[in-house]
């Protein structure tokens, strides 16, 4: 299973692609959700604004859970500065 965590706009976009989504803007809340979700989700997509705030913790989680994907994606609001192809990111990470 796959999920995206982030602002409501990014979550809504990923839901259109068939993902589960959790709207979270607080980095500590996101970190707690990720730790609990490792047993449920194979791939967790996380917006970059949250990931920056918890980067050390994410590195530790990745090292302890090498079979789980934690992918950082630009938030929709952040992506307004440049074109971001979210579908291409998903395809590159998950295949297909």
N, C-alpha and C positions, 0 to 999 in steps of 0.2 A: 504494500500500500504506500501511497505517496501523499504528502501534505505540504502546503505552503503556509508559512507563518509570516505575518507582516501587517502592513496597513490595509485598510478596507478595500482600496482600489486594486492593489496588487493581488489580494486574496480573491476578489471578484473576477479578475482577469484569469487567474489560474483555475477557478471553479468552472469557467467557460470551457476550459480544456479538459475538464473531467477530474480535477484534483479535489481532494478535501481541502478545507482551509480553516485557519484559525486567525482571527483578527487580534493581534497583540502589538502594542507599540512600546511597552515597557521591556527593556532588555532582560531584567532579572526574571520577569514573568515568563518571557520567551525561553530563557535558559531552563527554568523549572519545567516548562512544558516539554522541551526537547528531551531532557533527562527521563521524564516519565514516558515519552513517546518512543523511545528507542526499542522497546519491546513490541511495539505495534507497527511502526513504519520502517520501510526499507530505505526510503529516500525522504529527506526533509529539505525543502527549499525554504530559504530564509532571506529576508530582504537585507541588503547591505547596510542600511542604517542601523539595524539591530545588531547585525554580525560584527560591525566595527566596535561596538560597545562591549561585546563579550568574546572578543577574538581569542584571548588566552584560554578561556574555558572551552571554546569550540575546538581548539587545537588538542586539548587534553581529551575531550570526548572522542574526537576522530582517532587519536592514538589508541585509546582503549577499546574502540569499536570499529575495527578496520573494515568490517563487512557492511557497515551502514554508510549511506551517502548523506552528507550534509553539504548542500550546494547553496552558495551565496548568489543571489540575483539582485539586480538593481530594482528599487521600488518603482512603481509606475510614475510617481511624482519626480523621482530622480532621473528617470529615463526620458523626461521631457526635453532635457538638454541635448540629447542625441537619440538617434533611432536605436531601439532595442528590439530584437526579434526573439520574443520569449519562446515561441514555438521551436525555433532553431536551438535554443539553449536546452529545452526539454529533450528534444531529439538527440542532441549530442550526449547528454548525460544518461538518458534511459534507453537510447537506441530507437530505431523505428522510423 
